[in-house]
Amino acid sequence: MAVTLLPLPNGTSSLEFAPVDMQFVRGAISHLFGEAIPELHGSYSRIAFGGETFLFEQEWDAPCLIASTVAGNLLLVQIQRRLSETAS
């Protein structure tokens, strides 16, 4: 499982992963923060969990969750750590 946390120029970050790992990302979110609430829009979704809202995109078969705040960054770090632990 390859999950990468990339810093973005605006000070937030993006959690990027393979489409086959989507179920593991969903599972980590559910385990750490409870139910994620999606809000679907044409080519993207907004997903709320852990008190934060994230942009979810799956363009060119490359899904990612993008934080909009520093607090959101911290949640993405927790997800990445959880997935790294379960992959070991």
N, C-alpha and C positions, 0 to 999 in steps of 0.2 A: 504494500500500500504506500503510495507516494502522496503525501500531503505537504504542501509548501505554504508558508506564511510570507507574503511579500510586502515590504513597506511601499506605500504610495507617496507621491510628492506632497499631498495635502496633509501628511502626518497620520493618516489612517493606514489600514492594511487590508490585504486581500488573502483569504484562505483559498488556495487552489488545489484541486484534486481531480482524479480521473473519474469519468462517469461510472465505472464499475465500483467505485468507492462511495458512491452517494448514500447507500444504505448504512455504511459505517459512520459517515458524518451525521446523518439523521439520528442514528443510535447514540452517538456521543452527545449531541445536543439534548436529546430526550433525557439521557442519564444525568447530565450536569445541570440542566436548566428547566426541565419539564417540557410541556407541550410547546411546539413552535407554531405560531399562527401566521399562515401565508396570506398574502394579499396579491392576487394575480393581476398582472398588467401584460399587454401584448407580448413583448419580447423579453420581459424581465419580471421578477417578483420582489416584493418586499416581504421580509420574514422577521417577525418579532419573537424574541425569546430573551430571558434573563434581564428584562427591563430595557432592552435595546432593540433597535430596528436595523436590519441589514438589507442590502441589495443583493439579490441572487440572480446571477446570469449564467447561461449555459451556451455561449456562443462558440462556434467551431468545435463543438464536442469537448469544451474545456470549462467545466462548471467552476464557479467561484462564489464565495460569500464576501461581500465588501462591507467593512465597518464604516459607519458615518461619524463615530466619535472615538475619543481615547478610551472611554469605558468599553466600547464595543471591541476595540483592539484587544483589551485584556480578556474578553470572553473568547475571542478567536485563538488567543494563546492557550487558553485552557483546553479548547477543543483539540488543537494541534498536539498538546501534551498527552491528552487522553488517548488519541489515536496512535501516537508513537508508543505509548505504554502497551496498548493492546496488540500492536504489530510485533512487539518484541517477544 
